[in-house]
Amino acid sequence: MQDPALVHRYSTRLIQFACLLSLAGLYLAYLKTDQVGLGTLVGGHLMLLIGPGLLKLGYVLRLAAEEAAKPQNRRREAAIVLRAQALH
């Protein structure tokens, strides 16, 4: 991972987007059922399926970025790069 801080920022944005998507889906699918059409209702239910999946993906990306940012992993990655450069 080239820049763990950048991946951490993207994962935070993805988690925020997933939460908003889930809340919007909940609002459309269950709270506004009488005022919206069938297509919007189906869209709300789809948001309720997609939102948690994106939330999980964002959380896994965040964990990977935190793991890559640990000092011991930085040394190991540097050693791997040095070995790869020595082979070429």
Helices and strands as residue ranges (DSSP letters): H 4-26, I 27-31, H 38-68, H 71-87
